Structure formats: structure tokens, C-alpha cells
Amino acid sequence: MLSVSDSSSSSSSSSRPALLFVSSSVRELVFDMLLHQNFDVDLTSSASVTLFTLICCFQEQYKRLVEALIAAQTDAAVSQRLVDAFTNLTPAETPLTPTRVNKIAFRRNFERYMGGIKAVLCMK
């Protein structure tokens, strides 16, 4: 967990670990909802911006979640499809910084992801 130091007041510093825990739980919930669950296609644009922003802010956690998802697969073909899908979702040439250009590129990648690998994950 991140270490947060705040000398201004003990009540604000004591609430931060709880906030970090809640935010971690929320991140995992949002990640699961966007990458595994079905939702209204009209929300794809908003979902992609939300996911991209979370990935930009929490890159290491995103990487760990993806690695865990891939490691949990028992079928090597599905595992390889996931590796390819997540590589295409967040390619090296799209920096994980929340600029307009990067958000647009991520949205295109997310739409491809939604049409491809998400169907495999939702069937499990």
C-alpha cells in the first residue's frame, strides 16, 4: 500500500488508508465490469475513457490484474489471445498519459477489444 504522510491533522491521515482501500476495490470492480461483464454498447465511449484514466493512474495495478487474468487461464490458446488482446489494448506506442490523442487511440483499441476477446471472457 502507498505510504501517505500528512502532518496537518491526524484525522485526515487516518482516513487516507481507508480511501486507498476503497479506491483499490473500486478499481478492481470497474476493471472487472468493463473487461468481463456485458454492458450497454452506448456506454462504450464513456467506459473507455474511464478505463483509460484508471490505467493511466494505476499502471502497476492494471499490469498485475492483467497478468493474474492471463495466469488463471487453463487453455493456452485463450491465454495467448488474452496476451495479444491486452498488448493491442495498451500498445507501447500509445503512452499511458491522459491526453486527448491517447484517449482517442485507446477508445479505438477498446472497441476492438470489445468486439474480440471480451466475448471469450464473458462465456467463462
Secondary structure, 3 states (H helix, E strand, C coil): CCCCCCCCCHHHHHHHHHHHHHHHHHHHHHHHHHHHCCCCHHHHHHHHHHHHHHHHHCHHHHHHHHHHHHHCCCCHHHHHHHHHHHHHHCCCCCCCCCCHHHHHHHHHHHHHHHHCHHHHHHHC
